[in-house]
Amino acid sequence: MGIGFHGVRLPLVILLGLGVSRALFFAATALTIGHLNILPSRLPSC
């Protein structure tokens, strides 16, 4: 039972970890792209 539990839990943990890391990566890239797009548009107006 323990082996089956680990066999089922391990892929779920790996998928969960990949999903979290991918979500954080996309959030970081979106923030950096947003900052790069906002800064040049704010400089001329200022």
N, CA, C and O atoms as a CHARMM CRD file, in Angstrom:
* protein
*
  184
    1    1 MET  N      0.84600  -1.19900   0.00000 PROA 1      0.00000
    2    1 MET  CA     0.00000   0.00000   0.00000 PROA 1      0.00000
    3    1 MET  C      0.88300   1.25100   0.00000 PROA 1      0.00000
    4    1 MET  O      0.60300   2.23600  -0.68200 PROA 1      0.00000
    5    2 GLY  N      1.96000   1.17500   0.79000 PROA 2      0.00000
    6    2 GLY  CA     2.86300   2.33200   0.84200 PROA 2      0.00000
    7    2 GLY  C      3.50700   2.59300  -0.50700 PROA 2      0.00000
    8    2 GLY  O      3.66500   3.74100  -0.92300 PROA 2      0.00000
    9    3 ILE  N      3.88600   1.48700  -1.20500 PROA 3      0.00000
   10    3 ILE  CA     4.52300   1.65700  -2.51500 PROA 3      0.00000
   11    3 ILE  C      3.52400   2.26700  -3.50400 PROA 3      0.00000
   12    3 ILE  O      3.86900   3.16200  -4.27600 PROA 3      0.00000
   13    4 GLY  N      2.28000   1.77000  -3.46900 PROA 4      0.00000
   14    4 GLY  CA     1.26900   2.30800  -4.37700 PROA 4      0.00000
   15    4 GLY  C      0.99700   3.77900  -4.07100 PROA 4      0.00000
   16    4 GLY  O      0.81600   4.58800  -4.98100 PROA 4      0.00000
   17    5 PHE  N      0.96900   4.11800  -2.77600 PROA 5      0.00000
   18    5 PHE  CA     0.72300   5.50900  -2.39400 PROA 5      0.00000
   19    5 PHE  C      1.83500   6.40300  -2.92100 PROA 5      0.00000
   20    5 PHE  O      1.58000   7.47400  -3.47200 PROA 5      0.00000
   21    6 HSD  N      3.09300   5.94300  -2.74200 PROA 6      0.00000
   22    6 HSD  CA     4.21700   6.74100  -3.23700 PROA 6      0.00000
   23    6 HSD  C      4.20700   6.77900  -4.76400 PROA 6      0.00000
   24    6 HSD  O      4.52000   7.80500  -5.36800 PROA 6      0.00000
   25    7 GLY  N      3.84200   5.64500  -5.38700 PROA 7      0.00000
   26    7 GLY  CA     3.80500   5.59800  -6.85000 PROA 7      0.00000
   27    7 GLY  C      2.78900   6.57700  -7.41300 PROA 7      0.00000
   28    7 GLY  O      2.97100   7.11200  -8.50700 PROA 7      0.00000
   29    8 VAL  N      1.70400   6.81000  -6.65500 PROA 8      0.00000
   30    8 VAL  CA     0.67900   7.74600  -7.12900 PROA 8      0.00000
   31    8 VAL  C      1.03900   9.17200  -6.72900 PROA 8      0.00000
   32    8 VAL  O      0.75700  10.12100  -7.46000 PROA 8      0.00000
   33    9 ARG  N      1.66300   9.31300  -5.56200 PROA 9      0.00000
   34    9 ARG  CA     1.93000  10.66000  -5.05800 PROA 9      0.00000
   35    9 ARG  C      3.11700  11.31400  -5.76200 PROA 9      0.00000
   36    9 ARG  O      3.09400  12.51800  -6.01800 PROA 9      0.00000
   37   10 LEU  N      4.15100  10.53700  -6.07800 PROA 10     0.00000
   38   10 LEU  CA     5.35000  11.11800  -6.67900 PROA 10     0.00000
   39   10 LEU  C      5.05400  11.86300  -7.97400 PROA 10     0.00000
   40   10 LEU  O      5.46700  13.01600  -8.10100 PROA 10     0.00000
   41   11 PRO  N      4.35400  11.25900  -8.95200 PROA 11     0.00000
   42   11 PRO  CA     4.04600  12.01100 -10.17700 PROA 11     0.00000
   43   11 PRO  C      3.20200  13.24900  -9.90200 PROA 11     0.00000
   44   11 PRO  O      3.38000  14.27700 -10.55600 PROA 11     0.00000
   45   12 LEU  N      2.28400  13.16000  -8.94000 PROA 12     0.00000
   46   12 LEU  CA     1.45500  14.32500  -8.61400 PROA 12     0.00000
   47   12 LEU  C      2.31900  15.44300  -8.05900 PROA 12     0.00000
   48   12 LEU  O      2.12800  16.60800  -8.40800 PROA 12     0.00000
   49   13 VAL  N      3.27700  15.09600  -7.18800 PROA 13     0.00000
   50   13 VAL  CA     4.16100  16.11200  -6.60900 PROA 13     0.00000
   51   13 VAL  C      5.03200  16.72700  -7.69700 PROA 13     0.00000
   52   13 VAL  O      5.25800  17.93800  -7.70700 PROA 13     0.00000
   53   14 ILE  N      5.52200  15.89100  -8.61600 PROA 14     0.00000
   54   14 ILE  CA     6.36900  16.40900  -9.70400 PROA 14     0.00000
   55   14 ILE  C      5.55200  17.33500 -10.60800 PROA 14     0.00000
   56   14 ILE  O      6.01200  18.41600 -10.97600 PROA 14     0.00000
   57   15 LEU  N      4.33800  16.90500 -10.96000 PROA 15     0.00000
   58   15 LEU  CA     3.49500  17.74800 -11.81400 PROA 15     0.00000
   59   15 LEU  C      3.15000  19.04700 -11.09200 PROA 15     0.00000
   60   15 LEU  O      3.15300  20.11700 -11.70000 PROA 15     0.00000
   61   16 LEU  N      2.85400  18.95400  -9.79900 PROA 16     0.00000
   62   16 LEU  CA     2.52500  20.15100  -9.03200 PROA 16     0.00000
   63   16 LEU  C      3.72000  21.09600  -8.98900 PROA 16     0.00000
   64   16 LEU  O      3.57100  22.30500  -9.16900 PROA 16     0.00000
   65   17 GLY  N      4.91100  20.53700  -8.74800 PROA 17     0.00000
   66   17 GLY  CA     6.11800  21.36600  -8.70200 PROA 17     0.00000
   67   17 GLY  C      6.38300  22.02800 -10.04300 PROA 17     0.00000
   68   17 GLY  O      6.73800  23.20600 -10.09600 PROA 17     0.00000
   69   18 LEU  N      6.21100  21.27600 -11.13300 PROA 18     0.00000
   70   18 LEU  CA     6.43000  21.85200 -12.47000 PROA 18     0.00000
   71   18 LEU  C      5.40300  22.94500 -12.74200 PROA 18     0.00000
   72   18 LEU  O      5.73300  23.98400 -13.31600 PROA 18     0.00000
   73   19 GLY  N      4.17000  22.71300 -12.33400 PROA 19     0.00000
   74   19 GLY  CA     3.12900  23.71500 -12.55900 PROA 19     0.00000
   75   19 GLY  C      3.42400  24.99500 -11.79000 PROA 19     0.00000
   76   19 GLY  O      3.25900  26.09200 -12.32400 PROA 19     0.00000
   77   20 VAL  N      3.85900  24.86400 -10.53700 PROA 20     0.00000
   78   20 VAL  CA     4.16000  26.04300  -9.71500 PROA 20     0.00000
   79   20 VAL  C      5.35600  26.78900 -10.28700 PROA 20     0.00000
   80   20 VAL  O      5.32500  28.01200 -10.41900 PROA 20     0.00000
   81   21 SER  N      6.41900  26.04600 -10.63100 PROA 21     0.00000
   82   21 SER  CA     7.61900  26.70000 -11.16400 PROA 21     0.00000
   83   21 SER  C      7.30200  27.37000 -12.49700 PROA 21     0.00000
   84   21 SER  O      7.80100  28.45800 -12.78300 PROA 21     0.00000
   85   22 ARG  N      6.46900  26.71600 -13.31300 PROA 22     0.00000
   86   22 ARG  CA     6.10900  27.30400 -14.60700 PROA 22     0.00000
   87   22 ARG  C      5.24900  28.54300 -14.40700 PROA 22     0.00000
   88   22 ARG  O      5.41300  29.53400 -15.11900 PROA 22     0.00000
   89   23 ALA  N      4.32800  28.49500 -13.43900 PROA 23     0.00000
   90   23 ALA  CA     3.47900  29.65600 -13.16600 PROA 23     0.00000
   91   23 ALA  C      4.33300  30.82600 -12.67700 PROA 23     0.00000
   92   23 ALA  O      4.13000  31.96600 -13.09400 PROA 23     0.00000
   93   24 LEU  N      5.29900  30.53400 -11.77900 PROA 24     0.00000
   94   24 LEU  CA     6.18200  31.59600 -11.28400 PROA 24     0.00000
   95   24 LEU  C      7.02200  32.15500 -12.42500 PROA 24     0.00000
   96   24 LEU  O      7.23700  33.36500 -12.49800 PROA 24     0.00000
   97   25 PHE  N      7.50000  31.28500 -13.32000 PROA 25     0.00000
   98   25 PHE  CA     8.31600  31.73600 -14.45100 PROA 25     0.00000
   99   25 PHE  C      7.50100  32.65000 -15.36200 PROA 25     0.00000
  100   25 PHE  O      7.98800  33.69800 -15.78600 PROA 25     0.00000
  101   26 PHE  N      6.26000  32.25700 -15.66500 PROA 26     0.00000
  102   26 PHE  CA     5.42100  33.08500 -16.52600 PROA 26     0.00000
  103   26 PHE  C      5.09100  34.40500 -15.83700 PROA 26     0.00000
  104   26 PHE  O      5.05200  35.44900 -16.48900 PROA 26     0.00000
  105   27 ALA  N      4.85300  34.37100 -14.51900 PROA 27     0.00000
  106   27 ALA  CA     4.55100  35.60200 -13.78500 PROA 27     0.00000
  107   27 ALA  C      5.75400  36.53800 -13.81300 PROA 27     0.00000
  108   27 ALA  O      5.60100  37.74500 -14.00300 PROA 27     0.00000
  109   28 ALA  N      6.95600  35.98200 -13.62500 PROA 28     0.00000
  110   28 ALA  CA     8.17000  36.80800 -13.63400 PROA 28     0.00000
  111   28 ALA  C      8.38600  37.41200 -15.01300 PROA 28     0.00000
  112   28 ALA  O      8.70500  38.59500 -15.12600 PROA 28     0.00000
  113   29 THR  N      8.21600  36.61900 -16.05900 PROA 29     0.00000
  114   29 THR  CA     8.41000  37.14200 -17.41900 PROA 29     0.00000
  115   29 THR  C      7.35500  38.19800 -17.73500 PROA 29     0.00000
  116   29 THR  O      7.66000  39.20700 -18.37100 PROA 29     0.00000
  117   30 ALA  N      6.11800  37.97300 -17.29700 PROA 30     0.00000
  118   30 ALA  CA     5.05900  38.94900 -17.54800 PROA 30     0.00000
  119   30 ALA  C      5.36300  40.25900 -16.82200 PROA 30     0.00000
  120   30 ALA  O      5.15000  41.33900 -17.37300 PROA 30     0.00000
  121   31 LEU  N      5.86300  40.16400 -15.58100 PROA 31     0.00000
  122   31 LEU  CA     6.19900  41.37400 -14.82600 PROA 31     0.00000
  123   31 LEU  C      7.34400  42.12000 -15.48900 PROA 31     0.00000
  124   31 LEU  O      7.28800  43.34200 -15.62100 PROA 31     0.00000
  125   32 THR  N      8.39000  41.40100 -15.91000 PROA 32     0.00000
  126   32 THR  CA     9.53600  42.06300 -16.54600 PROA 32     0.00000
  127   32 THR  C      9.10400  42.70200 -17.86000 PROA 32     0.00000
  128   32 THR  O      9.50800  43.82500 -18.16300 PROA 32     0.00000
  129   33 ILE  N      8.28800  42.00100 -18.64400 PROA 33     0.00000
  130   33 ILE  CA     7.81300  42.57300 -19.91400 PROA 33     0.00000
  131   33 ILE  C      6.94000  43.79500 -19.62700 PROA 33     0.00000
  132   33 ILE  O      7.02300  44.80200 -20.32900 PROA 33     0.00000
  133   34 GLY  N      6.11000  43.69900 -18.59800 PROA 34     0.00000
  134   34 GLY  CA     5.25700  44.83300 -18.23600 PROA 34     0.00000
  135   34 GLY  C      6.08900  46.03400 -17.82300 PROA 34     0.00000
  136   34 GLY  O      5.77900  47.16000 -18.21300 PROA 34     0.00000
  137   35 HSD  N      7.14800  45.81800 -17.03500 PROA 35     0.00000
  138   35 HSD  CA     8.01400  46.91400 -16.60500 PROA 35     0.00000
  139   35 HSD  C      8.74100  47.50300 -17.80300 PROA 35     0.00000
  140   35 HSD  O      8.87600  48.72200 -17.90700 PROA 35     0.00000
  141   36 LEU  N      9.21100  46.65000 -18.71000 PROA 36     0.00000
  142   36 LEU  CA     9.93100  47.14700 -19.89500 PROA 36     0.00000
  143   36 LEU  C      8.99400  47.95700 -20.78100 PROA 36     0.00000
  144   36 LEU  O      9.42400  48.91700 -21.42000 PROA 36     0.00000
  145   37 ASN  N      7.72400  47.58300 -20.82600 PROA 37     0.00000
  146   37 ASN  CA     6.76900  48.32200 -21.66000 PROA 37     0.00000
  147   37 ASN  C      6.32400  49.61500 -20.98000 PROA 37     0.00000
  148   37 ASN  O      6.04000  50.60600 -21.65300 PROA 37     0.00000
  149   38 ILE  N      6.26100  49.60700 -19.63300 PROA 38     0.00000
  150   38 ILE  CA     5.77400  50.78500 -18.90000 PROA 38     0.00000
  151   38 ILE  C      6.86100  51.85900 -18.79900 PROA 38     0.00000
  152   38 ILE  O      6.57900  53.04400 -18.97300 PROA 38     0.00000
  153   39 LEU  N      8.09900  51.44900 -18.51900 PROA 39     0.00000
  154   39 LEU  CA     9.17000  52.43100 -18.32100 PROA 39     0.00000
  155   39 LEU  C      9.37900  53.33600 -19.52900 PROA 39     0.00000
  156   39 LEU  O      9.39200  54.55400 -19.35400 PROA 39     0.00000
  157   40 PRO  N      9.54600  52.81400 -20.75000 PROA 40     0.00000
  158   40 PRO  CA     9.76900  53.70700 -21.89400 PROA 40     0.00000
  159   40 PRO  C      8.58000  54.63400 -22.14400 PROA 40     0.00000
  160   40 PRO  O      8.78000  55.76700 -22.58100 PROA 40     0.00000
  161   41 SER  N      7.35700  54.19100 -21.88100 PROA 41     0.00000
  162   41 SER  CA     6.18800  55.03500 -22.12900 PROA 41     0.00000
  163   41 SER  C      6.07100  56.12000 -21.05400 PROA 41     0.00000
  164   41 SER  O      5.49700  57.17800 -21.31000 PROA 41     0.00000
  165   42 ARG  N      6.60700  55.87000 -19.85900 PROA 42     0.00000
  166   42 ARG  CA     6.52100  56.87100 -18.78700 PROA 42     0.00000
  167   42 ARG  C      7.62000  57.92100 -18.91200 PROA 42     0.00000
  168   42 ARG  O      7.40900  59.07900 -18.55000 PROA 42     0.00000
  169   43 LEU  N      8.78900  57.53300 -19.41900 PROA 43     0.00000
  170   43 LEU  CA     9.90800  58.47800 -19.48900 PROA 43     0.00000
  171   43 LEU  C      9.58600  59.70900 -20.34200 PROA 43     0.00000
  172   43 LEU  O      9.82700  60.82200 -19.87500 PROA 43     0.00000
  173   44 PRO  N      9.05700  59.57700 -21.56200 PROA 44     0.00000
  174   44 PRO  CA     8.78700  60.77200 -22.37200 PROA 44     0.00000
  175   44 PRO  C      7.71500  61.65600 -21.73500 PROA 44     0.00000
  176   44 PRO  O      7.82400  62.88000 -21.80000 PROA 44     0.00000
  177   45 SER  N      6.68500  61.07100 -21.12200 PROA 45     0.00000
  178   45 SER  CA     5.61600  61.87300 -20.52500 PROA 45     0.00000
  179   45 SER  C      6.14700  62.64700 -19.32900 PROA 45     0.00000
  180   45 SER  O      5.65500  63.73600 -19.03300 PROA 45     0.00000
  181   46 CYS  N      7.14400  62.10100 -18.63400 PROA 46     0.00000
  182   46 CYS  CA     7.70900  62.75500 -17.46800 PROA 46     0.00000
  183   46 CYS  C      8.71000  63.81400 -17.93400 PROA 46     0.00000
  184   46 CYS  O      9.31600  64.49800 -17.10900 PROA 46     0.00000
